[in-house]
Amino acid sequence: MLTANHILIKVAAALLYWGLAHVGMSIFALQPDNITLLWLPSGVALVMCLQWGYRAVPWIVLASFIANFPGMASDSMTRQLLHTAVNALADGLAGIIAMLLFRRLLPEGLATARDLLPFAVGVCLVTTLISSTIITLNLAFPQYIAWEQVGSYIRMLTLGDSLGILLVYPIYQGWQEFRRLSLLNLQWLMTAALLCSAIMLLAFTWMPGAIFFILPLLLVFSFRLSLLGVALLSAFAMVGTVVGTARELGPFVAADQLDSQFRVLAFVFSGAFTILGLAVQYRQSSPDQQSNASPKEAADLDPLTGLLNRRAFMPLLQHEHQRALRRGANYTFAMLDLDHFKDINDRYGHEAGDEMLRLFADIMQANCRRVEYSARMGGEEFGILFPDCTGAQARLPLDRIRSTLEKTPLPFRNQSIAMTVSIGLTSFTAEDSKLLDVLARADKAMYAAKEAGRNCIVQL
């Protein structure tokens, strides 16, 4: 059911799409005025489609139409409306194609360095080549651009739109994984941004070649920042480079405007791709990530539910606790206990109980992100670790788990078995010198949920 909140979120996303398009056209527009060197809305369109599927298309098309309409000025209103609509539909199509390729090629997102090639070629370049060809031909037929420029425009728009995806999607994935920047990450990010600003100022004033020092700077900081931090820093540096070149500053300016544009886009695309690749590879190979990245390969699983068992889960929880103590990070832990589970076993038998445990495990996994770890602690008791997450943020997926279970009775031998869950939730604090403090508080919160009537969440 479409609620007012859902509509507001989609309106906000459409406004972001329009805002980035408007800013792009204002800062580095070409002729016609709606063609830009960098199209960040292509990344926003991918994120919108990943979130809402085909339902995002009308919002993308509407936002694109409003953004493109002034730049398609013509002596005929009918022609202006028609060609603006074609551009907008091409942008909507690009979002859907990118989403379909992403879900097929990268079901786990950018998890390993091997994901970079399908992301860059399939999701970025193939998608935008299709939409850029449609848009360029749409501009050539009414002679907004000359036919001899078609090849150059397709090449430029493909790179510019691909760059939008390459810069925006990692920010989205980084946000999904971490939700916030730790204080240490924020300090490193601010330091790196200041150094990038100094390099760009130097490159666009006295020493054009200084712009190439941006890449080693990003390389150094990619080993100190989370994926969200690296993505934000890369976007800042690369957008700044494009803006400077659009103002005819720096080493990429050439006598041929289209050649100048291709030079900067090629540099920025290759630079952003390289830094993203190094960041993903480092996350995959670092000690912190090795202990968290693929626990199912390193520890035993519960044979009934497929979740981590207690023996595998506790070292992950201990590792996260130590990381929080060392770095001032945050994490949240939840204890979940099925209500009246013994009655299910007594009334319907252990076979029904096992099916209920499997159903609940599926619901947990469907509502947890890849970086959140679910475990069967024993019997009908489960645990979830939310790294880099506050209690308020963790309540959202936990409430989805609770409400989904409540609304999903188990079909068993022509009967329908209802089940609910009580959830205790707690977050790490600076006073929690021992993991046992966190575990005891979560356990206490879970029993408080039982005493409050069950089928609820209590946070302590």
C-alpha positions in Angstrom: 0.0 0.0 0.0 1.3 3.4 -1.0 1.5 5.7 2.1 2.1 9.4 2.4 5.6 8.7 3.6 6.4 6.6 0.5 5.2 9.4 -1.7 7.2 12.0 0.1 10.4 9.8 -0.2 9.8 9.5 -4.0 9.1 13.2 -4.3 12.4 13.9 -2.4 14.3 11.5 -4.7 12.8 13.2 -7.8 13.7 16.6 -6.4 17.3 15.4 -5.9 17.4 14.2 -9.5 16.1 17.5 -10.7 18.4 19.5 -8.4 21.6 17.6 -9.6 20.5 18.0 -13.2 19.9 21.7 -12.7 23.2 22.2 -11.0 25.0 20.3 -13.7 23.4 22.4 -16.5 24.2 25.6 -14.6 27.9 24.7 -14.0 29.0 22.9 -17.1 26.4 23.0 -19.8 27.2 22.6 -23.5 25.0 23.4 -26.4 22.1 22.7 -26.3 21.9 23.9 -22.7 20.6 20.6 -21.3 23.7 18.6 -22.3 26.4 18.5 -19.6 29.8 17.1 -19.1 28.7 15.2 -16.0 25.3 13.7 -15.4 25.0 12.8 -11.8 21.3 12.1 -12.1 22.1 8.8 -13.9 23.4 7.5 -10.6 20.4 8.7 -8.7 18.2 7.0 -11.3 19.9 3.7 -10.7 19.5 4.0 -6.9 15.8 4.9 -7.3 15.2 1.9 -9.5 17.1 -0.4 -7.1 14.9 0.9 -4.3 11.5 0.9 -6.0 11.9 -1.0 -9.3 9.6 0.1 -12.2 7.6 2.3 -9.9 10.6 4.7 -9.9 10.4 5.3 -13.7 7.5 7.9 -13.7 9.3 10.0 -11.1 12.6 9.8 -13.1 10.9 10.7 -16.3 9.0 13.6 -14.7 12.1 15.0 -13.0 14.1 14.7 -16.2 11.4 16.3 -18.3 11.2 19.4 -16.0 15.0 19.7 -15.9 15.5 19.3 -19.7 12.6 21.4 -21.0 14.2 24.8 -20.8 17.4 23.6 -22.6 15.4 22.2 -25.5 14.1 25.6 -26.5 12.7 25.7 -30.1 10.6 27.8 -32.4 7.9 25.2 -32.1 6.4 24.3 -28.7 5.3 20.9 -30.1 8.8 20.1 -31.2 10.2 21.2 -27.8 7.7 19.0 -25.9 8.3 16.0 -28.2 12.1 16.0 -28.0 12.1 16.8 -24.2 9.8 13.8 -23.7 12.2 11.5 -25.7 15.1 12.6 -23.6 13.2 12.0 -20.4 12.0 8.6 -21.5 15.6 7.7 -22.4 16.7 8.7 -18.9 13.9 6.5 -17.4 15.0 3.6 -19.6 18.6 4.0 -18.5 17.6 3.6 -14.9 15.7 0.4 -15.6 18.4 -1.1 -17.8 21.0 -0.3 -15.2 18.9 -1.8 -12.4 18.3 -5.0 -14.4 22.0 -5.4 -15.2 23.0 -4.6 -11.7 20.7 -7.2 -10.2 21.9 -9.8 -12.7 25.6 -9.1 -12.5 26.0 -7.9 -9.0 23.4 -9.4 -6.7 25.7 -8.7 -3.6 26.6 -5.2 -4.7 30.3 -4.2 -5.0 31.5 -6.9 -2.7 34.9 -7.9 -4.3 37.4 -6.5 -6.8 36.0 -9.0 -9.3 32.7 -7.0 -9.3 34.4 -3.9 -10.7 34.5 -5.0 -14.4 30.8 -6.0 -14.7 29.9 -2.8 -12.8 32.0 -0.5 -15.0 31.2 -2.2 -18.3 27.8 -3.6 -17.8 26.0 -1.3 -15.4 27.8 1.9 -16.4 29.0 1.9 -20.0 26.5 -0.5 -21.7 23.5 1.2 -20.0 24.6 4.8 -20.8 25.7 3.9 -24.4 22.1 2.9 -25.1 20.6 6.0 -23.6 23.3 8.4 -24.9 22.7 7.1 -28.5 18.9 7.7 -28.1 19.5 11.2 -26.7 22.1 12.2 -29.3 19.9 11.0 -32.3 17.0 12.9 -30.7 19.2 16.0 -30.7 20.5 15.5 -34.3 17.2 15.0 -36.1 15.8 18.4 -35.2 19.4 19.8 -35.7 20.0 20.9 -32.1 23.5 19.5 -32.9 25.2 18.9 -36.3 25.2 15.4 -37.7 29.1 15.3 -37.9 29.1 15.8 -34.1 26.9 12.7 -33.4 29.9 10.3 -32.7 31.6 12.8 -30.4 28.4 13.5 -28.5 27.6 9.8 -28.0 31.2 9.2 -26.7 31.0 12.2 -24.4 27.5 11.5 -23.0 28.3 7.9 -22.4 31.3 8.8 -20.3 29.5 11.6 -18.5 26.5 9.5 -17.7 28.7 6.5 -16.7 30.6 8.8 -14.4 27.4 9.8 -12.7 26.7 6.1 -11.9 30.3 5.5 -10.9 30.3 8.4 -8.4 26.8 8.1 -7.0 26.3 4.4 -6.5 29.3 3.8 -4.2 28.0 6.6 -2.0 24.6 4.8 -1.8 26.3 1.4 -1.0 28.6 3.0 1.6 25.6 4.6 3.2 23.6 1.4 3.2 26.5 -0.4 4.9 27.6 2.1 7.5 24.8 4.7 7.7 27.2 7.2 9.2 30.9 8.2 9.3 32.8 7.6 12.5 34.6 10.6 14.1 37.9 9.2 12.9 36.6 8.7 9.4 35.2 12.2 9.4 38.5 13.7 10.5 40.4 11.9 7.7 37.7 12.9 5.2 38.0 16.6 6.1 41.8 16.5 5.9 41.7 14.8 2.5 39.1 17.2 1.2 41.2 20.2 2.2 44.3 18.7 0.5 42.2 18.0 -2.6 41.0 21.6 -2.6 44.5 22.9 -2.3 45.7 20.7 -5.3 42.8 21.9 -7.4 43.4 25.5 -6.6 47.0 25.1 -7.6 46.1 23.3 -10.8 43.5 25.8 -11.9 45.7 28.8 -11.2 49.5 28.5 -11.5 50.5 24.8 -12.1 48.0 22.9 -14.3 49.9 19.6 -14.0 49.3 19.5 -10.2 45.9 18.0 -10.9 47.6 14.6 -11.4 48.6 14.6 -7.7 44.9 14.1 -6.9 45.2 10.4 -7.7 48.0 9.4 -5.3 46.3 11.5 -2.6 43.0 9.6 -3.1 45.0 6.4 -3.1 46.6 7.1 0.3 43.3 8.1 1.9 41.4 5.1 0.4 43.2 2.9 2.9 42.0 5.0 5.8 38.4 5.7 5.0 35.3 3.5 4.9 33.7 2.9 1.5 31.3 5.8 2.2 34.2 8.1 2.9 36.2 7.1 -0.2 33.1 7.5 -2.4 32.4 11.0 -1.0 36.0 12.1 -1.4 36.3 10.7 -4.9 33.1 12.4 -5.9 34.3 15.7 -4.5 37.7 15.5 -6.3 36.3 14.4 -9.6 33.4 16.8 -9.8 35.8 19.6 -8.9 38.1 18.6 -11.7 35.2 18.6 -14.2 34.0 22.0 -13.0 37.5 23.5 -13.4 37.8 22.2 -16.9 34.4 23.4 -17.8 35.7 26.9 -16.8 38.6 26.3 -19.2 41.1 25.9 -16.5 43.7 23.2 -15.9 45.7 20.8 -18.1 42.8 19.3 -20.0 41.8 22.4 -21.9 42.4 22.0 -25.7 41.6 24.1 -28.8 38.9 21.6 -29.8 36.2 21.8 -27.1 35.0 18.2 -27.7 38.5 16.9 -27.4 39.0 18.9 -24.2 35.8 17.4 -22.8 36.8 13.9 -23.6 40.2 14.3 -22.0 38.8 15.4 -18.7 36.0 12.8 -18.7 38.5 10.0 -19.5 40.8 11.1 -16.7 38.0 11.4 -14.2 36.3 8.1 -15.1 39.6 6.2 -15.0 40.6 7.9 -11.8 37.3 7.3 -10.0 37.3 3.6 -11.2 40.8 3.0 -10.0 40.2 4.5 -6.6 37.0 2.6 -6.1 38.8 -0.6 -7.1 41.5 -0.1 -4.6 39.0 0.7 -1.9 37.0 -2.4 -2.6 40.1 -4.6 -2.8 41.5 -3.1 0.5 38.2 -3.8 2.3 38.2 -7.3 1.0 41.8 -8.1 2.1 42.1 -6.0 5.3 42.1 -7.9 8.7 38.9 -6.2 9.8 37.1 -7.3 6.6 38.5 -10.8 6.5 37.1 -11.4 9.9 33.7 -10.0 8.8 33.5 -10.5 5.1 32.6 -14.1 4.7 32.0 -15.7 8.0 30.0 -18.5 6.4 33.2 -19.7 4.8 35.2 -19.6 8.1 32.8 -20.9 10.7 30.1 -23.5 11.2 26.5 -22.8 10.3 23.4 -23.9 12.1 22.3 -27.0 10.0 18.6 -26.3 10.4 18.3 -22.6 9.6 21.5 -21.9 7.6 22.3 -19.0 10.0 25.6 -18.7 11.9 25.7 -20.8 15.0 26.7 -19.4 18.4 30.3 -20.7 18.1 30.7 -18.8 14.8 28.8 -15.7 15.9 30.5 -14.9 19.2 34.0 -14.2 17.7 32.4 -11.7 15.3 30.6 -10.0 18.1 33.8 -9.9 20.2 35.7 -8.5 17.2 33.1 -5.8 16.7 33.2 -4.9 20.5 37.0 -4.6 20.4 36.8 -2.4 17.3 34.4 -0.2 19.0 36.7 0.1 22.1 39.7 0.9 19.9 38.2 3.3 17.4 35.2 4.8 19.1 32.8 3.2 16.6 29.3 2.1 17.5 27.4 -1.1 17.1 24.0 -2.5 18.1 23.0 -6.0 19.2 19.6 -7.6 19.3 18.3 -10.7 21.0 15.2 -12.3 19.4 13.1 -15.0 21.1 10.1 -16.7 19.5 7.0 -16.4 21.7 5.4 -19.6 23.1 7.6 -21.8 20.9 7.4 -24.7 23.3 3.6 -24.7 22.8 4.1 -25.1 19.0 6.4 -28.1 19.5 4.0 -29.7 22.1 0.9 -29.1 20.0 2.1 -29.7 16.4 5.3 -31.7 16.9 9.0 -30.9 16.3 8.5 -31.0 12.5 6.3 -27.9 12.8 8.8 -26.3 15.2 11.6 -26.9 12.7 9.6 -25.4 9.9 8.8 -22.3 12.1 12.5 -21.9 12.8 13.4 -22.0 9.1 10.6 -19.5 8.3 11.9 -17.1 10.9 15.5 -17.4 9.7 14.3 -16.6 6.1 12.5 -13.5 7.4 15.6 -12.4 9.3 17.9 -12.8 6.3 15.4 -11.0 4.0 15.4 -8.0 6.2 19.1 -7.7 7.1 21.8 -6.1 5.0 24.9 -8.0 3.9 27.0 -6.4 6.6 24.6 -7.4 9.4 25.0 -10.9 10.8 22.2 -13.1 12.0 22.7 -16.2 14.2 20.8 -18.9 15.9 22.1 -18.7 19.5 20.3 -21.8 20.6 16.8 -23.3 20.6 14.3 -20.5 19.6 16.7 -17.7 20.5 18.5 -15.7 17.8 20.9 -12.7 17.6 21.7 -10.0 15.1 24.8 -7.8 15.0 24.4 -4.4 13.4 27.9 -2.9 12.9 28.3 0.9 12.8 24.6 1.3 13.6 22.6 3.1 16.3 19.7 1.6 18.1 17.3 3.9 16.3 18.6 2.7 12.9 18.4 -1.0 14.0 14.8 -0.7 15.1 13.7 -0.3 11.5 14.7 -3.7 10.2 13.9 -5.3 13.5 10.3 -4.0 13.4 10.1 -5.3 9.8 11.1 -8.7 11.0 8.6 -8.6 13.9 5.7 -7.4 11.8 6.5 -9.8 8.9 6.5 -12.8 11.2 3.3 -11.7 12.8 1.7 -11.4 9.3 3.2 -14.7 7.9 1.6 -17.7 9.6 3.2 -21.0 8.8 1.2 -23.3 6.6 1.5 -26.8 8.1 -0.7 -29.9 7.2 -3.7 -27.9 6.2 -3.4 -25.6 9.2 -2.0 -22.1 9.7 0.3 -21.6 12.7 0.8 -18.0 13.9 3.9 -16.9 15.7 5.3 -13.7 17.2 8.7 -12.7 18.5 10.0 -10.6 21.4 13.1 -8.5 20.7 15.6 -7.0 23.1 17.8 -4.2 21.7 20.9 -2.4 23.0 23.8 -0.4 21.6 27.4 -0.2 22.6 28.4 2.6 25.0 31.7 3.9 26.2 31.0 2.3 29.6 30.8 -1.2 28.1 34.3 -2.4 28.8 33.3 -6.0 28.4 31.1 -7.7 25.8 29.2 -9.4 28.6 27.8 -6.0 29.6 26.2 -5.6 26.2 25.0 -9.2 26.1 23.4 -9.0 29.6 21.7 -5.7 28.7 20.2 -7.2 25.5 19.1 -10.3 27.3 17.4 -8.1 30.0 15.7 -6.0 27.2 14.4 -9.2 25.6 12.8 -10.4 28.8 11.4 -7.0 29.4 9.7 -7.4 25.9 8.2 -10.7 27.1 6.9 -9.0 30.3 5.4 -6.2 28.2 3.1 -8.6 26.4 5.4 -10.1 23.8 5.5 -9.3 20.1 7.3 -6.0 20.7 10.8 -4.4 20.8 12.4 -3.1 24.1 15.6 -1.1 23.9 17.9 -0.6 27.0 
